[in-house]
């Protein structure tokens, strides 16, 4: 069960991050160079997920930690916008970014 302090901290954090979220959501992709850079910087899948194996046996599975990022949804959305811009507006093959 979460304490009142934890709930308050999360509420304050969400309040502080709201302007950044709104800015990221309103960001328009209008340059192929910017779109390529975004697709390069934001990975297609979480780079932190790992499985530690010995032979065929999995000892430890480290789950993807990206969803703990409070701006995860906005970053995924920006990457998607950049991919769509490159594919639709520029006619580029985006498979290199997937």
Secondary structure per residue as TSV (DSSP state, phi and psi in degrees):
chain	resnum	aa	ss	phi	psi
A	1	X	-	360.0	134.5
A	2	X	-	-80.8	142.3
A	3	X	-	-81.3	166.7
A	4	X	H	-63.5	-36.3
A	5	X	H	-64.1	-42.2
A	6	X	H	-64.4	-45.2
A	7	X	H	-62.6	-41.8
A	8	X	H	-64.0	-43.4
A	9	X	H	-60.6	-45.6
A	10	X	H	-62.9	-40.5
A	11	X	H	-63.8	-43.6
A	12	X	H	-65.8	-42.0
A	13	X	H	-61.5	-45.4
A	14	X	H	-61.8	-39.2
A	15	X	H	-64.4	-42.4
A	16	X	H	-68.9	-33.5
A	17	X	H	-84.7	-11.9
A	18	X	H	-57.6	-44.9
A	19	X	H	-62.3	-36.5
A	20	X	H	-67.1	-42.3
A	21	X	H	-59.7	-45.6
A	22	X	H	-63.2	-40.8
A	23	X	H	-63.6	-45.0
A	24	X	H	-63.5	-40.2
A	25	X	H	-68.5	-29.8
A	26	X	H	-89.4	-5.0
A	27	X	-	-62.9	126.7
A	28	X	-	-103.3	138.2
A	29	X	-	-95.6	117.5
A	30	X	-	-131.9	11.1
A	31	X	-	-138.5	129.3
A	32	X	H	-60.5	-35.5
A	33	X	H	-64.3	-44.2
A	34	X	H	-64.6	-42.9
A	35	X	H	-61.8	-44.0
A	36	X	H	-63.7	-40.6
A	37	X	H	-64.3	-42.6
A	38	X	H	-61.9	-44.9
A	39	X	H	-65.1	-29.1
A	40	X	H	-78.1	-40.1
A	41	X	H	-76.5	-36.8
A	42	X	S	-97.0	114.7
A	43	X	-	-68.5	153.6
A	44	X	S	-72.6	-29.5
A	45	X	S	-136.4	162.6
A	46	X	-	-65.1	121.4
A	47	X	T	-77.6	-4.6
A	48	X	T	-93.8	-14.6
A	49	X	-	-69.9	130.3
A	50	X	E	-144.2	154.0
A	51	X	E	-125.9	127.2
A	52	X	E	-101.4	117.8
A	53	X	E	-120.6	151.6
A	54	X	E	-125.2	110.4
A	55	X	T	67.0	-125.5
A	56	X	T	-96.8	-1.8
A	57	X	E	-97.5	128.4
A	58	X	E	-84.3	119.6
A	59	X	E	-85.7	-48.0
A	60	X	E	-138.5	136.7
A	61	X	E	-116.1	118.5
A	62	X	E	-95.7	116.3
A	63	X	-	-71.3	162.2
A	64	X	-	-64.0	129.3
A	65	X	-	-100.2	-2.2
A	66	X	G	-61.2	-32.7
A	67	X	G	-69.5	-9.2
A	68	X	G	-77.7	-16.8
A	69	X	S	-68.5	123.8
A	70	X	T	-67.4	-13.3
A	71	X	T	-109.1	15.4
A	72	X	H	-55.8	-49.7
A	73	X	H	-61.2	-40.9
A	74	X	H	-68.2	-38.5
A	75	X	H	-67.3	-40.0
A	76	X	H	-64.0	-39.7
A	77	X	H	-64.7	-41.5
A	78	X	H	-63.9	-42.4
A	79	X	H	-61.5	-41.7
A	80	X	H	-63.8	-43.1
A	81	X	H	-60.0	-41.7
A	82	X	H	-65.4	-43.2
A	83	X	H	-61.6	-43.7
A	84	X	H	-65.0	-39.0
A	85	X	I	-62.3	-47.2
A	86	X	I	-63.1	-40.8
A	87	X	I	-75.4	-47.4
A	88	X	I	-82.9	-48.7
A	89	X	I	-82.6	-38.9
A	90	X	S	-99.3	-14.1
A	91	X	-	67.9	26.1
A	92	X	-	-87.3	154.8
A	93	X	-	-82.8	118.2
A	94	X	-	-98.9	8.6
A	95	X	G	-63.4	-23.4
A	96	X	G	-67.5	-19.9
A	97	X	G	-96.7	-1.9
A	98	X	-	-96.5	360.0
